[in-house]
Amino acid sequence: MVTVGNLQQGIGVQQRGGLLEMLTDGRDVRELKDLERQRTQLQGRLDAAATVIAALHHDNAGLREELAGRGAIVALDERRASRAETIGPH
């Protein structure tokens, strides 16, 4: 099964191998800093995506639970409002 952790580990191995290659190819420090900046941006995007996926999963689980109990459609606004009160603003 593919997980975020597995993907990050694979990316880390590739990056380290790539950095070693770049150092032996004589690439300059500016290029390495640019690549590190890009990696940091991608890590931020990955973290943001994981946060969104977790929130959607939470909403989905709650909706399924309420639908199973009531058999009716539940507004997400009510659910999110009650969740925001318990965990604070996003």
C-alpha positions, 0 to 999 in steps of 0.5 A: 500500500502506498502511503504519504510516508512511503512517498516521502521516504522515496523522494528523500532517497531520490533527493539525496542521490540527486544532491550527490550527483549535483555536487560531483557534477560541479553545480553551483550553490545557487542552484542547490539553494533554488532546488532546496527552496522548491523542495520546501515549497512542495513539502508545504503543498504536500502538508496542505493537501494532507490537511485538506484530505484529513478534513474531508475524511472527517466530514465524510465520516461524520456525514455517514454517521449522521445519515446512518442514524437519521437517514437525512441529508445534513448541512456541512455548515452546521457540522463545521461550525460545531467542529470549529467551536471544539478545535478553534478557528482554522 
